[in-house]
Amino acid sequence: MSIAERIDKLCKSEGSQKIVAEKTGIKQGVLSAIINRGSQVRSDTLKAILKAYPTLNARWLITGQGEIWDGPPPAGLKDIQPPSSPAPNQELFNQLLVQKLQEVARELKARDPEAYRKLGLGELIDKAGGRVDRRPKRGRRRS
């Protein structure tokens, strides 16, 4: 299941893209483009969804791994069931996606630490199960 399909599942659980758009502040056209045309999902879109749905599992949203909710789902949502297990190619895709996100985050952190901080990429990657710049610096040894 792709990230677009997971966003679509969230929209269907709310009843419509319009409701999710209103709750998140994301334009309905953006949600529609992601779901129907496979448009890229920007980090600010992910942040808006996670902010509007605080118990939504970021790792599930980004990679499809884990449970949908970290806590109780918001009241009034239709029941969403997670897939029994991701397809083998989906698992590989998810791992590659997290790796690419880590790579881009490291590059942004080096170029513009303030933008990195404002976007909350460190927290987003931590929630997705990855770590950014948690390695010791070169030339230093951990004791």
C-alpha positions as a Markdown table, in Angstrom:
| # | Residue | x | y | z |
|---|---|---|---|---|
| 1 | Met | 0.0 | 0.0 | 0.0 |
| 2 | Ser | 1.5 | 3.4 | -1.0 |
| 3 | Ile | 1.5 | 6.5 | 1.0 |
| 4 | Ala | -1.2 | 7.9 | -1.3 |
| 5 | Glu | -3.4 | 4.8 | -0.5 |
| 6 | Arg | -2.8 | 5.4 | 3.2 |
| 7 | Ile | -3.9 | 9.0 | 2.9 |
| 8 | Asp | -6.9 | 7.9 | 0.9 |
| 9 | Lys | -7.7 | 5.4 | 3.7 |
| 10 | Leu | -7.6 | 8.3 | 6.2 |
| 11 | Cys | -9.9 | 10.4 | 4.0 |
| 12 | Lys | -12.4 | 7.5 | 3.6 |
| 13 | Ser | -12.4 | 7.0 | 7.4 |
| 14 | Glu | -13.3 | 10.6 | 7.8 |
| 15 | Gly | -16.0 | 10.4 | 5.1 |
| 16 | Ser | -14.3 | 12.6 | 2.5 |
| 17 | Gln | -11.2 | 14.4 | 1.4 |
| 18 | Lys | -13.0 | 17.7 | 2.2 |
| 19 | Ile | -13.2 | 16.8 | 5.9 |
| 20 | Val | -9.4 | 15.9 | 6.1 |
| 21 | Ala | -8.6 | 19.1 | 4.1 |
| 22 | Glu | -10.6 | 21.2 | 6.6 |
| 23 | Lys | -9.0 | 19.5 | 9.7 |
| 24 | Thr | -5.4 | 19.7 | 8.3 |
| 25 | Gly | -5.5 | 23.0 | 6.4 |
| 26 | Ile | -4.3 | 21.2 | 3.3 |
| 27 | Lys | -6.1 | 22.2 | 0.1 |
| 28 | Gln | -8.5 | 19.5 | -1.1 |
| 29 | Gly | -6.9 | 19.7 | -4.6 |
| 30 | Val | -3.6 | 18.7 | -3.0 |
| 31 | Leu | -5.1 | 15.7 | -1.4 |
| 32 | Ser | -6.9 | 14.8 | -4.6 |
| 33 | Ala | -3.6 | 15.1 | -6.6 |
| 34 | Ile | -1.8 | 12.8 | -4.2 |
| 35 | Ile | -4.6 | 10.2 | -4.1 |
| 36 | Asn | -5.7 | 10.3 | -7.7 |
| 37 | Arg | -2.6 | 11.3 | -9.7 |
| 38 | Gly | 0.2 | 10.0 | -7.5 |
| 39 | Ser | 1.6 | 13.5 | -6.8 |
| 40 | Gln | 4.6 | 13.7 | -4.5 |
| 41 | Val | 3.7 | 14.0 | -0.8 |
| 42 | Arg | 5.6 | 17.0 | 0.7 |
| 43 | Ser | 6.9 | 17.0 | 4.3 |
| 44 | Asp | 4.6 | 19.9 | 5.2 |
| 45 | Thr | 1.6 | 17.8 | 4.1 |
| 46 | Leu | 2.8 | 15.0 | 6.3 |
| 47 | Lys | 3.3 | 17.4 | 9.2 |
| 48 | Ala | -0.2 | 18.9 | 8.8 |
| 49 | Ile | -1.8 | 15.4 | 8.8 |
| 50 | Leu | 0.1 | 14.3 | 11.9 |
| 51 | Lys | -0.7 | 17.5 | 13.7 |
| 52 | Ala | -4.4 | 17.2 | 12.9 |
| 53 | Tyr | -4.4 | 13.5 | 13.9 |
| 54 | Pro | -2.0 | 13.4 | 16.9 |
| 55 | Thr | -2.6 | 9.6 | 17.5 |
| 56 | Leu | -2.0 | 8.7 | 13.9 |
| 57 | Asn | 1.2 | 6.6 | 13.7 |
| 58 | Ala | 3.7 | 8.5 | 11.6 |
| 59 | Arg | 5.6 | 5.4 | 10.8 |
| 60 | Trp | 2.5 | 3.8 | 9.4 |
| 61 | Leu | 1.6 | 6.9 | 7.4 |
| 62 | Ile | 5.1 | 7.2 | 5.9 |
| 63 | Thr | 6.1 | 3.5 | 5.5 |
| 64 | Gly | 3.0 | 1.4 | 6.1 |
| 65 | Gln | 4.7 | -0.3 | 9.0 |
| 66 | Gly | 3.1 | -0.8 | 12.4 |
| 67 | Glu | -0.4 | 0.0 | 13.6 |
| 68 | Ile | -2.4 | 2.9 | 12.2 |
| 69 | Trp | -2.9 | 4.6 | 15.6 |
| 70 | Asp | -0.4 | 5.1 | 18.4 |
| 71 | Gly | -3.3 | 5.7 | 20.7 |
| 72 | Pro | -7.1 | 5.8 | 20.4 |
| 73 | Pro | -8.4 | 7.0 | 17.0 |
| 74 | Pro | -10.3 | 10.3 | 17.0 |
| 75 | Ala | -14.0 | 9.9 | 17.8 |
| 76 | Gly | -16.3 | 9.5 | 14.9 |
| 77 | Leu | -13.9 | 7.8 | 12.5 |
| 78 | Lys | -14.9 | 4.7 | 10.6 |
| 79 | Asp | -12.8 | 1.7 | 11.6 |
| 80 | Ile | -9.6 | 1.4 | 9.6 |
| 81 | Gln | -7.9 | -2.0 | 9.6 |
| 82 | Pro | -4.2 | -2.1 | 8.8 |
| 83 | Pro | -3.1 | -4.5 | 6.0 |
| 84 | Ser | -2.2 | -8.0 | 7.2 |
| 85 | Ser | 1.3 | -7.6 | 5.9 |
| 86 | Pro | 3.0 | -5.4 | 3.2 |
| 87 | Ala | 3.8 | -6.9 | -0.1 |
| 88 | Pro | 7.5 | -7.9 | -0.5 |
| 89 | Asn | 8.1 | -5.1 | -3.0 |
| 90 | Gln | 6.3 | -2.6 | -0.7 |
| 91 | Glu | 8.6 | -3.5 | 2.2 |
| 92 | Leu | 11.7 | -2.8 | 0.0 |
| 93 | Phe | 10.1 | 0.5 | -1.2 |
| 94 | Asn | 9.3 | 1.6 | 2.3 |
| 95 | Gln | 12.9 | 1.0 | 3.4 |
| 96 | Leu | 14.2 | 2.9 | 0.4 |
| 97 | Leu | 11.8 | 5.7 | 1.1 |
| 98 | Val | 13.1 | 6.1 | 4.7 |
| 99 | Gln | 16.7 | 5.9 | 3.5 |
| 100 | Lys | 16.0 | 8.7 | 1.0 |
| 101 | Leu | 14.3 | 10.8 | 3.6 |
| 102 | Gln | 17.3 | 10.4 | 5.9 |
| 103 | Glu | 19.7 | 11.4 | 3.1 |
| 104 | Val | 17.7 | 14.5 | 2.2 |
| 105 | Ala | 17.3 | 15.4 | 5.8 |
| 106 | Arg | 21.1 | 15.1 | 6.4 |
| 107 | Glu | 21.7 | 17.3 | 3.4 |
| 108 | Leu | 19.2 | 19.9 | 4.5 |
| 109 | Lys | 20.6 | 19.9 | 8.1 |
| 110 | Ala | 24.1 | 20.6 | 6.7 |
| 111 | Arg | 22.9 | 23.4 | 4.4 |
| 112 | Asp | 20.2 | 25.0 | 6.5 |
| 113 | Pro | 19.9 | 23.8 | 10.1 |
| 114 | Glu | 17.1 | 26.3 | 10.8 |
| 115 | Ala | 14.9 | 24.9 | 8.0 |
| 116 | Tyr | 15.7 | 21.4 | 9.2 |
| 117 | Arg | 14.5 | 22.3 | 12.7 |
| 118 | Lys | 11.4 | 24.2 | 11.5 |
| 119 | Leu | 10.3 | 21.3 | 9.4 |
| 120 | Gly | 10.8 | 18.9 | 12.3 |
| 121 | Leu | 12.5 | 16.3 | 10.1 |
| 122 | Gly | 14.5 | 14.8 | 12.9 |
| 123 | Glu | 11.3 | 14.0 | 14.8 |
| 124 | Leu | 9.5 | 12.8 | 11.6 |
| 125 | Ile | 12.4 | 10.4 | 10.8 |
| 126 | Asp | 12.5 | 9.2 | 14.4 |
| 127 | Lys | 8.8 | 8.4 | 14.2 |
| 128 | Ala | 9.3 | 6.6 | 10.9 |
| 129 | Gly | 11.9 | 4.4 | 12.6 |
| 130 | Gly | 15.1 | 6.0 | 11.2 |
| 131 | Arg | 17.7 | 8.1 | 12.8 |
| 132 | Val | 19.5 | 11.1 | 11.4 |
| 133 | Asp | 23.0 | 12.0 | 12.4 |
| 134 | Arg | 23.1 | 9.8 | 15.5 |
| 135 | Arg | 26.5 | 8.4 | 14.5 |
| 136 | Pro | 29.7 | 9.6 | 16.3 |
| 137 | Lys | 31.7 | 12.2 | 14.4 |
| 138 | Arg | 34.5 | 10.9 | 12.3 |
| 139 | Gly | 37.8 | 10.7 | 14.1 |
| 140 | Arg | 36.2 | 10.3 | 17.4 |
| 141 | Arg | 35.7 | 7.0 | 19.1 |
| 142 | Arg | 33.0 | 6.1 | 21.5 |
| 143 | Ser | 34.3 | 4.8 | 24.8 |
